[in-house]
Amino acid sequence: MLLRDSFGRSVELHLFAPSGVDFAEDWLNAGTLSRDADGAYLVNDIDYIIEYVNDAINGCNPDIDGKLDADLWVL
């Protein structure tokens, strides 16, 4: 999924399950996010999103019980 923040920075973010399925859009509930003309999801802070996902993978995200079994790719 393509993310763009309020600073104009863009990254591709992928969250892969052990099966190889990219479920980033579903897990981050992307349907609730606004999109710009080229389809990028608009967020306030890309670094916050990356830290939130990393914390879930590492088991230290207070919003998630246990560890998220996934690989995060940021391009």
C-alpha positions as CSV (number, residue, x, y, z in Angstrom):
1,M,0.0,0.0,0.0
2,L,1.2,3.5,-0.8
3,L,1.3,5.9,2.1
4,R,1.7,9.7,1.9
5,D,2.1,11.9,5.0
6,S,1.4,15.5,5.7
7,F,5.1,16.3,4.9
8,G,4.7,15.0,1.3
9,R,6.8,11.9,2.0
10,S,5.6,8.7,0.4
11,V,6.5,5.0,1.1
12,E,5.2,1.6,0.0
13,L,4.3,-0.4,3.1
14,H,3.7,-4.2,2.9
15,L,2.8,-6.5,5.8
16,F,3.3,-10.1,4.8
17,A,1.8,-13.1,6.6
18,P,3.8,-16.3,6.7
19,S,1.7,-17.5,3.8
20,G,3.0,-14.7,1.7
21,V,-0.2,-12.7,1.6
22,D,0.1,-8.9,2.0
23,F,-2.5,-7.9,4.5
24,A,-1.3,-4.3,5.3
25,E,-4.5,-2.6,4.0
26,D,-6.8,-4.9,6.0
27,W,-4.7,-4.8,9.2
28,L,-4.4,-1.0,9.2
29,N,-8.1,-0.6,8.3
30,A,-7.1,1.4,5.2
31,G,-10.7,1.7,4.1
32,T,-11.2,4.4,6.7
33,L,-8.3,6.5,5.3
34,S,-8.6,9.3,2.8
35,R,-6.8,8.9,-0.6
36,D,-5.3,11.4,-2.9
37,A,-5.7,11.6,-6.7
38,D,-3.0,8.9,-7.4
39,G,-4.5,6.5,-4.8
40,A,-2.0,7.0,-2.0
41,Y,-3.5,6.6,1.5
42,L,-3.1,9.9,3.4
43,V,-1.7,9.7,6.9
44,N,-0.4,12.3,9.4
45,D,2.9,10.6,10.1
46,I,4.5,7.7,8.2
47,D,7.0,7.1,11.0
48,Y,4.2,6.6,13.5
49,I,2.6,3.9,11.3
50,I,5.9,2.1,10.9
51,E,6.6,2.2,14.6
52,Y,3.0,1.0,15.4
53,V,3.4,-2.0,13.1
54,N,6.9,-2.8,14.4
55,D,5.7,-2.7,18.0
56,A,2.9,-5.1,17.1
57,I,5.4,-7.5,15.5
58,N,7.7,-7.2,18.5
59,G,4.9,-7.8,20.9
60,C,5.1,-4.4,22.6
61,N,2.1,-2.7,21.1
62,P,-0.5,-2.1,23.9
63,D,-3.3,-2.3,21.3
64,I,-2.4,-5.9,20.3
65,D,-2.4,-9.0,22.4
66,G,0.8,-11.0,21.8
67,K,3.0,-10.7,18.7
68,L,1.8,-10.0,15.1
69,D,3.2,-12.9,13.0
70,A,4.2,-10.9,9.9
71,D,7.1,-9.3,8.1
72,L,7.1,-5.6,7.5
73,W,8.6,-4.2,4.2
74,V,8.9,-0.5,3.7
75,L,10.1,0.7,0.3
